[in-house]
Amino acid sequence: MSRSNDFARLKDFEAARDDLTATRRHLHAHPELSYDERETAAFVAGKLEAWGYEVVRGIGGHGVVARLRSGSGERSIAIRADMDALPITEETGLPYASRVPGRMHACGHDGHTTMLLGAAEYLARTRRFSGTVNLIFQPAEEGGNPSGARAMIEDGLLERFPFDAIFGLHNHPGAPEGHILTRAGPIMAAGDTVAITVRGKGGHASRPHLSIDPVMVACSLVMALQTVVSRSVDPTQTAVVTVGAIHAGEASNVIPDTARLLLSVRSFDPAVRTLLETRIRDLATSHAAGYGASVEIDYQHGYPVVVNAEAETAFAREVATELVGEASVSTCALIPGSEDFAYFLEHKPGSFLRLGNGVHSAMLHNAKYDFADASLTVGAALWARLAERYLQ
């Protein structure tokens, strides 16, 4: 379908640019961490209620869901934005910088929330669709397990607010502001965390032959773990095993009893994810045994792979192209970061997109990061047009 005036356009949101910017900067100045998004949720719910949405609060913690029906259509769409901030001290020096010490919106969830609010206002005012729109404002995306998405699902989200497909997005530092990136199939990695405790036999540093040195075992194991990907995973697949921390001992003349490794494990395929766990467990156990030591392994499964449905991704790309033109839409490379939107996609078809935050944007989770206000109208228009097209 062509870029018809029957559906939301960028120009339809120009008049709202200042309001969107003010909303985003308000949220930025008042960040709340995972599981503690009380004021943010109240702020969001208040606006949605004022626009005529049926609003339910407190889903999966501080989650907010807003439902709007129009016409006689039977189809239903869901669009999700996350609301939580990070425990980082902001260093941007901006006039609207975080007013809460040690907390900031360093991942752009303030922008995600604002864009969905912008679309919400437009959809409520114009109602140029036939069906049901469900807007999901999710807490605790950064919370790990249990995450906000999983908590909302376990709190009956899918049964209480049924929908046919779900969409979400994340800002993308390094891509031009307003540029939209899509990818069918896997787009973001599963992220698991592993703690390996090596148990040896402590003793005096001058008599290592009477001890089993867990430090040596741990250091050797770090190198051995690098073979998991290079020698066990199909080279056409992608995986990462990173040892991010080693903790052992307190003194130079003491061989400790234990050493502890902390690993981050990333993968884009469920079979590869299973293989990585099997190899890490087997390798750590046998490697330590070769030195006379033993291991205790705490393997924590984090967020699953984000797998975008083919049809919904093609649809989202078509809508994005209508909105901003082919030159501003591209295919996203695989992203080794993780995202709990994956839990929604395990239950319903949908697509997770990326929206450019500027070529020179600071990285996500960086103390100098700031969401690009220039992308706000693009994101709001994208959600509005996508909802209208899905429910036309």
C-alpha positions, 0 to 999 in steps of 0.5 A: 500500500502506498503512503496514503493520507489515510494513515499516520504520517510524520507531519501529523506529529510535528505539532506534538514535538515539543510536548513529546520532548517535554515528556521525555525529559521529565521522565529522564529527570525522574528515573526509577529502577526495576520493580520500583517504577511507581511514579512513572507508572502513575504518570503514564496511567494518568495520561492514558486515562485522560485520553479515554483508554481503559487502563489497568495498573499493577500488572506484573508489578508496576506494569500498565496496560491501556486498551482502546477499541474502535469500530467493529474489527475483531483483530487486536494488536499489542505494542510494548514500551519499557519504563525502568532506568539503571543504577548509573550516575549520570554524567551528561551535564544536561539541564534535564539530567537525572535528579536522583543520585545513582540512577539514570535512563541510560538505555533510553526507556524514557524515549520508548515510553514517550513514543508510545504515549505519543502514539496513544494520544494520536490514536485516541484522538483520531480513531482511524482503525477498526479493532483493539489496540493494547498498549503495554508499558512494562516494568523491569526490563533491566531486572533480570529474572524475574523480568517485567515481561515474564512477570506480566505474562505470569500475571495473566496479561495474555488472557486478560488482554488478548492480541493477535500480534505484538511489536516493540522497539529499542533505540540503536546508537550508531544508526542515524536518528530516525532510521529504522532497522528490522530483521526477521528471525533471531535478532537479539541473543539469549543471555545466560550467566554462569558462576563456577567455583573451583574448590582446591586445597589451601595452604602456604604459598611456599609449599604448593606441592601440599596444596591444590591451587584453585587459582592456577586451575581457574586461570587454566580454565579461562583459556580452556573455555575459549575453545567452547565456541571455537571448537564446539559451535558450528562456525556458521552460528554465532556465540560468545563465552566471556569470563568477566570476573575472577575472584580468589585469595586475599594474600600473596603468601596464601594459596586459597581454598577456592576461586570463582569465575563469572561468565556471560554466555550469549547465543542466537539459537536454542540448540546452540544455547543447550550445547554451550551449557553442556560443554561448559559444564563438562569442560569445567568439571573435567578440567578441574578434575585433571588438577585434583580439584572440583567445581560447583556450577551455578548456571542461570538462564537469562532472557531467551533469544528474540526471534522475530516472526517473518510475516510480522517483520515484513509488515513492520518493514513495509509500514516503516518504509511507507513512513520514512522511505526506503533510504531510512530503513535497513536490515539490522545486524545480529545484536549480542545483547539480550531483551526480555521482549523475547518472552512475548514472542515465545507466546505470540507472533510479532517483531522487535525493531530498532530505531536510530539514536544518532551516529555519534550517540554514546553507548547504551548503559553509559553514563553519558548516554541520552535518548535522541529527541529527534527520533521521538516523532518518528517512533510515535508515528511508526506506532500509530501508523502500524496500529492503523495499518494492522487494524484497517 
